[in-house]
């Protein structure tokens, strides 16, 4: 007997296939060094992920809404960094907002006032130190360096806290791996802009870095969008609010 597929499942499958096509096209165009032609293709990645997350918004509730907000800010960031290839300060500001929404997801899951306070203090201290260091290193782009440092601190801590959630339920590994791949992507983006700090990389090195950026980025966004719905076991083990 052939099982019928409902409209939502069909849409999910179509978007998933489309995402695979975008990934393949992005890697192919980057491999051919068609860096200008690939930008519109690369920009399609996160909107597809947002559409996938939105399809499951009813089941995912508040967590899904926070995820969709994070993906929406990521789209805004990609508009400047990927599509326009300018306005990097605005792009990093939007990326930072996305990470704050991912932090909100983690706090929603943990429901611990003490953990939120400790996490916030660690982020403030580390951000202050690294923003200062980045502003000194990138002398001709202090604002850009500071924003990059703030963003990367929050991304890294989010990934660490997401892996800590896996001790409660292994289903959170999808969220954690998505953030880990995001870090891999941003390390490559940082290397791609290493010249701003006076670091020289060969032409072959830049070629490999450009490929790695998208090898990391597309899977990271797919994993993040798929982390929006948790199995029942994860919902049941969610901790109670801690005063």
PyMOL commands that set and color helices and strands:
alter all, ss='L'
color gray80, all
select helices_A, chain A and resi 7-31+39-55+57-84+88-110+113-137+139-165+170-192+194-197+203-226+232-236
alter helices_A, ss='H'
color red, helices_A
deselect
rebuild
show_as cartoon
